């Protein structure tokens, strides 16, 4: 633990805004005791219980950095270390020239995989000597060197003795995702923001997400730097990292700035707003997936097999209304949660790829026919949930990933909560259950017109080991 603290002290002596987060899971950590900080709310509460980052960050006595304890009981490591909010936290702190260093056991990191938003590792053995993590190490000397030394490759700067290793490094495999255009409709922003119409062929310039609330004490001022693109060779302000301790300690470095680029639009008047941009696309009605027939526009109510006894029959639920579209999962989820308590209209988030870019659409309703969906859209407009109603916004979204049928809402909701922790939004659809009370539920994720539209979610599910099929969405029709 002393080695990890020495690393943070060294970095804090060169950069004034450094945060150490204790995320060791397997055994009690001595970090808090060493720093004289009492256990309490910590990073787990920030990720999963809505705690404020600034409220749980402590500045240990006689130290020049901030410290977060682990906090409450953490979820399983795959859910904890792969939570998508890591990426958002690291990105927002980096925009204020702050540096996040979570301290995590090496076996946890190697088993769970890389933490979202972080790229390469500084690895130390138990004696504090730098070693190399295959395919992902970064020299500690290079990491701790002043920016002018790191950028120009001259010398090692004033480094501690444990940083004098000659380990070689290799770049992380792959790279940041490509950015291109989308041909679909973003929707209903909440605050005016100027936007210029541009041809669909033009690629949008990536931007920076708005910074989070300041987490430092009033004495410290963290001005946000001007937006800029940060390359791998010049990381003057983007240095959040993870220090891995126990058998080894690794520090993982943020690799990209998160841009919240609006969905592309066609040359047309734009409805200005804070999160999305409107687009006028002609309505063509439902389009059939390859080798499949499209359901009739107003009569897509094909019933599932008849159920036993007096149970209601399930119907196809192919239509939903697009409320908004975002380039950030967290932003889409926040918009969806604004209405999550409503029982009359379900809302869900579905990542969709268009022209190589993934956008997160917020949908409302699970309707058997287009007429009902248009009625819902009119109601959403009248209630102020949706700013305008357009025929294009009634989308055929009959395909979804099926996680099975569960005998009650509690069991189904547990599956939904687990998937949400993995960055996947799933939802419940009443099913014709076998139980006497008929209270069974389908659990679905996504909503798509064509199988190829579901590629981003399919890849995510496969990477997490979920073996689920893309099926036609069915269930009991909501009143």
C-alpha positions as CSV (number, residue, x, y, z in Angstrom):
1,X,0.0,0.0,0.0
2,X,2.9,2.4,0.7
3,X,4.1,2.0,-2.9
4,X,0.6,2.9,-4.2
5,X,0.5,5.9,-2.0
6,X,4.0,7.0,-3.0
7,X,2.9,6.9,-6.7
8,X,-0.1,9.1,-6.0
9,X,2.0,11.5,-3.9
10,X,4.5,11.8,-6.7
11,X,1.8,12.5,-9.3
12,X,0.1,15.0,-6.9
13,X,3.3,16.9,-6.5
14,X,3.3,17.5,-10.2
15,X,-0.4,17.9,-10.9
16,X,-2.6,19.5,-8.3
17,X,-5.9,17.6,-8.9
18,X,-5.4,13.9,-8.2
19,X,-7.9,11.4,-6.8
20,X,-7.1,7.9,-5.4
21,X,-10.0,5.5,-5.3
22,X,-9.8,2.3,-3.3
23,X,-11.6,-0.5,-5.3
24,X,-9.9,-3.6,-3.9
25,X,-12.6,-6.3,-3.5
26,X,-11.0,-9.5,-2.2
27,X,-9.7,-8.6,1.2
28,X,-9.9,-5.6,3.6
29,X,-7.7,-2.7,2.3
30,X,-5.2,-0.9,4.4
31,X,-5.3,2.3,2.3
32,X,-7.9,4.1,4.4
33,X,-6.1,3.2,7.6
34,X,-2.8,4.2,6.2
35,X,-4.2,7.6,5.2
36,X,-6.1,8.1,8.4
37,X,-9.5,8.2,6.6
38,X,-12.6,6.6,8.2
39,X,-14.6,4.1,6.2
40,X,-17.9,5.4,4.9
41,X,-19.6,6.1,1.6
42,X,-17.3,5.6,-1.3
43,X,-16.9,4.8,-5.0
44,X,-19.5,2.0,-4.8
45,X,-22.1,4.5,-3.6
46,X,-21.2,6.9,-6.4
47,X,-21.6,4.3,-9.1
48,X,-24.7,2.4,-7.8
49,X,-26.4,4.5,-5.1
50,X,-26.5,8.0,-6.4
51,X,-23.9,9.5,-4.0
52,X,-22.2,12.7,-5.0
53,X,-18.6,12.3,-6.0
54,X,-17.6,15.5,-4.2
55,X,-19.4,14.4,-1.0
56,X,-17.5,11.1,-0.6
57,X,-14.1,12.4,-1.6
58,X,-11.8,13.1,1.3
59,X,-8.5,15.0,1.5
60,X,-6.3,13.1,3.9
61,X,-4.4,15.1,6.5
62,X,-1.0,16.3,5.3
63,X,-1.7,15.0,1.8
64,X,-2.2,16.9,-1.5
65,X,-4.6,14.5,-3.1
66,X,-8.2,13.3,-2.6
67,X,-9.2,9.8,-1.5
68,X,-12.3,7.7,-2.0
69,X,-12.9,4.6,0.1
70,X,-14.6,1.5,-1.4
71,X,-17.8,2.3,0.4
72,X,-20.9,0.0,0.6
73,X,-21.1,-3.6,-0.3
74,X,-19.9,-3.9,-3.9
75,X,-21.6,-6.0,-6.5
76,X,-19.8,-8.8,-8.3
77,X,-16.6,-7.7,-9.9
78,X,-17.8,-8.0,-13.5
79,X,-20.6,-5.6,-12.7
80,X,-18.6,-3.3,-10.6
81,X,-15.4,-2.9,-12.7
82,X,-17.3,-2.9,-16.0
83,X,-19.9,-0.3,-15.0
84,X,-20.2,2.3,-17.9
85,X,-20.2,5.2,-15.4
86,X,-16.4,4.7,-14.9
87,X,-15.9,6.1,-18.4
88,X,-18.1,9.1,-17.7
89,X,-16.4,9.9,-14.4
90,X,-12.9,9.6,-15.8
91,X,-13.8,11.8,-18.8
92,X,-15.5,14.5,-16.8
93,X,-12.6,14.7,-14.3
94,X,-10.1,14.8,-17.2
95,X,-12.0,17.8,-18.6
96,X,-11.1,19.7,-15.4
97,X,-7.5,18.6,-15.6
98,X,-8.1,16.1,-12.8
99,X,-6.5,12.6,-12.6
100,X,-8.3,9.5,-11.3
101,X,-6.3,6.5,-10.0
102,X,-8.4,3.6,-8.8
103,X,-6.4,1.0,-6.8
104,X,-7.6,-2.5,-7.7
105,X,-6.3,-6.0,-7.1
106,X,-4.6,-7.3,-10.2
107,X,-6.5,-10.6,-10.3
108,X,-9.8,-8.7,-10.2
109,X,-8.8,-6.5,-13.1
110,X,-7.4,-9.4,-15.2
111,X,-10.6,-11.4,-14.6
112,X,-13.1,-8.6,-15.1
113,X,-11.3,-7.0,-18.0
114,X,-10.4,-3.3,-18.6
115,X,-12.3,-0.7,-16.7
116,X,-14.3,1.5,-19.2
117,X,-12.6,4.8,-19.9
118,X,-9.1,3.5,-19.1
119,X,-6.5,2.1,-21.5
120,X,-3.0,1.1,-20.3
121,X,-1.5,-0.1,-17.1
122,X,1.4,0.7,-14.8
123,X,2.4,-2.6,-13.1
124,X,4.4,-3.0,-10.0
125,X,5.3,-6.2,-8.2
126,X,5.0,-6.7,-4.4
127,X,8.4,-5.0,-3.9
128,X,7.5,-1.9,-5.8
129,X,9.6,-2.6,-8.9
130,X,7.9,-1.9,-12.2
131,X,7.1,-5.0,-14.4
132,X,5.2,-5.4,-17.6
133,X,1.6,-6.4,-18.1
134,X,1.4,-8.2,-21.4
135,X,-0.1,-6.1,-24.2
136,X,-1.0,-3.2,-21.8
137,X,1.9,-2.0,-19.7
138,X,3.1,1.6,-19.5
139,X,6.4,2.6,-18.0
140,X,6.0,4.1,-14.6
141,X,8.9,6.5,-15.3
142,X,7.1,7.7,-18.4
143,X,3.8,8.1,-16.5
144,X,5.3,10.1,-13.6
145,X,7.6,12.3,-15.7
146,X,6.7,15.9,-16.2
147,X,4.6,16.6,-19.3
148,X,7.4,18.2,-21.2
149,X,9.6,15.1,-20.6
150,X,6.8,12.6,-21.5
151,X,5.8,14.4,-24.6
152,X,9.3,15.0,-26.0
153,X,10.8,11.7,-24.8
154,X,13.7,13.3,-23.0
155,X,14.9,11.6,-19.8
156,X,12.9,10.5,-16.8
157,X,12.6,13.5,-14.7
158,X,12.9,13.4,-10.9
159,X,11.6,9.9,-10.2
160,X,11.5,7.8,-7.1
161,X,13.8,4.8,-6.8
162,X,11.1,2.3,-7.6
163,X,10.5,3.9,-11.0
164,X,14.0,3.1,-12.4
165,X,13.1,-0.1,-14.2
166,X,13.8,-0.5,-17.9
167,X,10.6,-2.5,-18.8
168,X,9.5,-2.0,-22.3
169,X,6.0,-1.2,-23.3
170,X,3.6,-2.0,-26.1
171,X,0.6,-0.1,-27.2
172,X,-2.9,-1.3,-26.2
173,X,-4.5,-3.4,-29.0
174,X,-7.1,-1.6,-31.0
175,X,-7.8,2.1,-30.6
176,X,-10.6,4.5,-30.0
177,X,-13.8,3.8,-31.9
178,X,-14.4,5.6,-35.2
179,X,-16.8,8.4,-35.5
180,X,-19.1,8.8,-38.5
181,X,-22.6,9.8,-39.4
182,X,-26.1,8.5,-38.7
183,X,-29.2,8.7,-40.9
184,X,-31.7,8.5,-38.1
185,X,-33.6,11.0,-36.1
186,X,-32.5,12.5,-32.8
187,X,-35.3,14.1,-31.0
188,X,-36.6,16.7,-28.5
189,X,-33.9,18.6,-26.9
190,X,-34.6,20.4,-23.7
191,X,-32.6,23.7,-24.1
192,X,-31.9,25.9,-27.0
193,X,-28.5,25.3,-28.7
194,X,-27.6,26.6,-32.2
195,X,-26.9,24.0,-34.8
196,X,-26.2,24.3,-38.4
197,X,-27.8,22.1,-41.1
198,X,-25.2,20.1,-43.0
199,X,-25.2,17.4,-45.7
200,X,-25.6,13.9,-44.5
201,X,-22.2,13.1,-46.1
202,X,-20.3,15.4,-43.7
203,X,-18.9,13.9,-40.6
204,X,-19.7,15.8,-37.3
205,X,-16.7,17.0,-35.3
206,X,-16.5,15.3,-31.9
207,X,-17.2,17.5,-28.9
208,X,-16.8,17.3,-25.2
209,X,-19.5,16.3,-22.8
210,X,-20.4,18.9,-20.3
211,X,-18.3,18.6,-17.1
212,X,-19.7,17.2,-13.9
213,X,-20.3,19.2,-10.8
214,X,-17.0,20.2,-9.2
215,X,-15.8,17.7,-6.7
216,X,-13.1,19.7,-5.0
217,X,-13.2,21.8,-1.9
218,X,-14.0,25.5,-2.3
219,X,-10.3,26.4,-1.9
220,X,-9.4,24.5,-5.1
221,X,-10.5,25.9,-8.4
222,X,-10.7,23.4,-11.3
223,X,-11.4,25.4,-14.5
224,X,-12.3,23.3,-17.4
225,X,-9.8,23.4,-20.3
226,X,-10.9,24.5,-23.8
227,X,-12.2,21.6,-25.9
228,X,-9.5,19.9,-27.8
229,X,-8.7,16.5,-29.3
230,X,-6.2,14.5,-27.3
231,X,-3.8,12.1,-29.0
232,X,-1.9,9.2,-27.6
233,X,1.4,11.2,-27.9
234,X,0.1,14.3,-26.1
235,X,-1.7,13.6,-22.9
236,X,-0.9,16.7,-20.9
237,X,-4.2,16.8,-19.2
238,X,-5.6,13.3,-19.6
239,X,-3.9,11.1,-17.0
240,X,-6.5,9.2,-14.9
241,X,-5.1,5.8,-13.9
242,X,-5.6,2.7,-11.9
243,X,-3.0,1.4,-9.4
244,X,-3.3,-2.4,-9.0
245,X,-1.9,-3.8,-5.8
246,X,-1.6,-7.2,-4.0
247,X,0.6,-9.4,-6.3
248,X,1.0,-6.4,-8.5
249,X,-0.2,-2.8,-8.9
250,X,-1.4,-1.4,-12.2
251,X,-2.4,2.1,-13.2
252,X,-4.8,2.4,-16.1
253,X,-4.8,5.6,-18.2
254,X,-7.7,7.3,-19.8
255,X,-7.5,6.9,-23.6
256,X,-10.0,9.2,-25.1
257,X,-12.2,12.2,-24.5
258,X,-15.9,11.4,-24.6
259,X,-17.8,13.4,-27.2
260,X,-21.5,13.9,-27.1
261,X,-22.0,14.4,-30.8
262,X,-25.6,14.8,-32.0
263,X,-27.1,12.4,-34.4
264,X,-26.6,13.7,-38.0
265,X,-29.3,15.5,-39.7
266,X,-30.5,16.1,-43.2
267,X,-30.5,19.7,-44.6
268,X,-33.6,21.0,-43.0
269,X,-34.7,23.4,-40.3
270,X,-33.4,22.2,-37.0
271,X,-35.3,22.0,-33.7
272,X,-32.6,23.4,-31.4
273,X,-32.1,21.6,-28.1
274,X,-29.5,20.4,-25.6
275,X,-29.1,16.8,-26.3
276,X,-30.3,15.8,-29.7
277,X,-31.0,17.2,-33.2
278,X,-34.1,16.7,-35.2
279,X,-34.1,15.2,-38.7
280,X,-36.8,14.9,-41.4
281,X,-36.9,11.4,-42.8
282,X,-39.8,10.2,-45.0
283,X,-42.0,7.5,-43.5
284,X,-41.8,4.3,-45.4
285,X,-43.7,2.1,-43.1
286,X,-42.3,-1.0,-41.6
287,X,-39.4,-2.6,-43.4
288,X,-39.0,-6.4,-43.4
289,X,-35.9,-8.0,-42.1
290,X,-34.1,-10.2,-44.7
291,X,-36.1,-13.2,-45.7
292,X,-38.9,-12.1,-43.5
293,X,-42.3,-10.5,-44.3
294,X,-43.0,-7.1,-42.8
295,X,-46.1,-7.0,-40.5
296,X,-49.0,-4.9,-42.0
297,X,-48.8,-1.3,-40.9
298,X,-52.1,-1.3,-38.9
299,X,-52.7,-5.0,-38.3
300,X,-49.5,-6.4,-36.9
301,X,-51.2,-8.3,-34.1
302,X,-50.2,-11.9,-34.9
303,X,-51.0,-14.0,-31.9
304,X,-48.6,-16.4,-30.2
305,X,-49.8,-20.0,-29.7
306,X,-53.0,-20.2,-27.6
307,X,-52.4,-20.4,-23.9
308,X,-54.0,-22.8,-21.6
309,X,-57.2,-22.2,-19.7
310,X,-58.6,-18.7,-19.6
311,X,-55.2,-17.0,-19.9
312,X,-55.0,-14.1,-22.3
313,X,-53.1,-14.7,-25.6
314,X,-49.9,-12.9,-26.4
315,X,-49.7,-10.7,-29.4
316,X,-46.8,-9.2,-31.5
317,X,-45.8,-5.8,-30.2
318,X,-43.8,-4.3,-33.1
319,X,-44.3,-0.5,-32.7
320,X,-42.7,2.1,-30.5
321,X,-42.4,5.9,-30.6
322,X,-38.9,7.5,-30.7
323,X,-38.7,10.2,-28.0
324,X,-35.0,11.1,-28.3
325,X,-31.7,9.8,-29.6
326,X,-28.3,10.3,-27.8
327,X,-24.6,9.5,-28.4
328,X,-24.2,8.6,-24.7
329,X,-25.9,5.7,-22.9
330,X,-25.9,7.6,-19.6
331,X,-27.7,10.5,-21.2
332,X,-30.3,8.3,-22.8
333,X,-30.8,6.4,-19.6
334,X,-31.3,9.6,-17.6
335,X,-33.9,10.8,-20.1
336,X,-35.7,7.4,-19.8
337,X,-35.6,7.5,-16.0
338,X,-37.5,10.8,-16.1
339,X,-40.7,8.7,-16.8
340,X,-39.7,5.3,-15.4
341,X,-42.3,5.5,-12.7
342,X,-45.2,5.6,-15.2
343,X,-47.2,2.4,-15.3
344,X,-49.3,3.2,-18.4
345,X,-46.4,3.7,-20.8
346,X,-43.2,1.7,-20.8
347,X,-40.0,3.4,-21.9
348,X,-36.8,1.7,-23.0
349,X,-33.3,2.4,-24.5
350,X,-32.0,0.6,-27.6
351,X,-28.5,1.2,-29.0
352,X,-28.7,1.3,-32.8
353,X,-26.0,1.6,-35.4
354,X,-26.5,3.9,-38.3
355,X,-23.7,4.6,-40.8
356,X,-21.2,3.1,-38.5
357,X,-22.1,5.2,-35.4
358,X,-23.9,3.9,-32.4
359,X,-26.8,6.0,-31.0
360,X,-29.0,5.3,-28.0
361,X,-32.6,5.8,-28.8
362,X,-35.2,6.3,-26.1
363,X,-38.5,4.6,-27.1
364,X,-42.0,4.8,-25.6
365,X,-44.7,2.2,-25.8
366,X,-45.0,-1.4,-27.0
367,X,-47.9,-1.3,-29.4
368,X,-49.5,-4.0,-31.7
369,X,-50.3,-1.6,-34.6
370,X,-49.3,1.7,-36.1
371,X,-52.6,3.5,-35.3
372,X,-52.2,2.8,-31.6
373,X,-48.6,4.1,-31.8
374,X,-49.7,7.3,-33.5
375,X,-52.3,7.8,-30.7
376,X,-49.6,7.4,-28.1
377,X,-47.3,9.9,-29.9
378,X,-50.1,12.5,-29.9
379,X,-50.6,11.9,-26.2
380,X,-46.9,12.3,-25.5
381,X,-46.8,15.6,-27.4
382,X,-49.9,16.9,-25.5
383,X,-48.2,16.0,-22.2
384,X,-45.0,17.8,-23.1
385,X,-42.9,14.6,-23.1
386,X,-42.4,14.9,-26.8
387,X,-42.0,18.3,-28.5
388,X,-43.5,17.5,-31.9
389,X,-45.1,14.5,-33.6
390,X,-43.9,13.1,-36.9
391,X,-44.9,10.0,-38.8
392,X,-41.3,8.9,-39.0
393,X,-41.1,8.8,-35.1
394,X,-43.5,5.8,-35.1
395,X,-40.9,3.1,-35.6
396,X,-41.2,-0.6,-36.4
397,X,-39.1,-2.2,-33.6
398,X,-40.4,-5.7,-33.5
399,X,-37.1,-7.5,-32.9
400,X,-35.6,-7.7,-29.4
401,X,-33.1,-9.9,-27.5
402,X,-35.0,-12.5,-25.4
403,X,-33.8,-13.3,-21.9
404,X,-36.6,-15.6,-21.1
405,X,-39.9,-15.6,-19.2
406,X,-39.9,-15.3,-15.4
407,X,-42.8,-16.3,-13.0
408,X,-43.0,-13.0,-11.2
409,X,-41.9,-9.3,-11.5
410,X,-39.3,-9.6,-8.7
411,X,-37.3,-12.3,-10.5
412,X,-37.6,-10.5,-13.8
413,X,-36.5,-7.2,-12.2
414,X,-33.4,-8.8,-10.7
415,X,-32.3,-9.8,-14.3
416,X,-33.0,-6.2,-15.5
417,X,-31.0,-4.7,-12.6
418,X,-28.0,-7.1,-13.3
419,X,-28.0,-6.2,-17.0
420,X,-28.2,-2.5,-16.2
421,X,-25.0,-2.9,-14.1
422,X,-23.4,-4.3,-17.2
423,X,-24.4,-1.3,-19.3
424,X,-27.5,-3.0,-20.9
425,X,-31.0,-1.6,-20.6
426,X,-33.6,-4.4,-20.5
427,X,-37.3,-4.1,-19.8
428,X,-40.3,-6.2,-18.7
429,X,-43.3,-7.2,-20.9
430,X,-46.2,-9.0,-19.3
431,X,-46.5,-12.6,-20.5
432,X,-49.2,-15.2,-20.5
433,X,-47.8,-16.9,-17.5
434,X,-48.3,-20.5,-16.4
435,X,-48.9,-19.4,-12.8
436,X,-52.4,-19.2,-11.4
437,X,-52.2,-15.4,-11.1
438,X,-50.8,-15.1,-14.7
439,X,-48.1,-12.7,-13.5
440,X,-45.2,-13.9,-15.7
441,X,-43.0,-11.5,-17.5
442,X,-40.7,-11.5,-20.5
443,X,-37.4,-9.8,-20.2
444,X,-36.3,-8.1,-23.5
445,X,-33.5,-5.8,-24.5
446,X,-33.5,-3.5,-27.5
447,X,-36.0,-2.9,-30.2
448,X,-35.1,-3.1,-33.9
449,X,-36.6,-3.1,-37.3
450,X,-33.9,-5.2,-38.9
451,X,-31.4,-7.7,-37.5
452,X,-28.4,-5.7,-38.6
453,X,-29.6,-2.7,-36.6
454,X,-29.0,-4.8,-33.5
455,X,-25.3,-5.3,-34.1
456,X,-24.0,-3.1,-31.3
457,X,-26.1,-4.7,-28.6
458,X,-25.4,-8.2,-30.0
459,X,-21.7,-7.6,-29.7
460,X,-22.0,-6.2,-26.2
461,X,-24.1,-9.2,-25.1
462,X,-21.6,-11.7,-26.6
463,X,-18.7,-10.0,-25.0
464,X,-20.4,-10.5,-21.6
465,X,-21.1,-14.2,-22.3
466,X,-24.9,-13.8,-22.8
467,X,-26.3,-16.4,-25.2
468,X,-29.6,-14.9,-26.2
469,X,-31.6,-14.8,-29.4
470,X,-33.0,-11.9,-31.4
471,X,-36.7,-12.7,-31.6
472,X,-40.0,-11.1,-32.5
473,X,-41.2,-9.3,-29.4
474,X,-44.5,-10.6,-28.1
475,X,-46.5,-10.2,-24.9
476,X,-49.8,-9.2,-23.4
477,X,-51.1,-6.0,-24.9
478,X,-51.1,-3.2,-22.3
479,X,-54.5,-1.6,-21.7
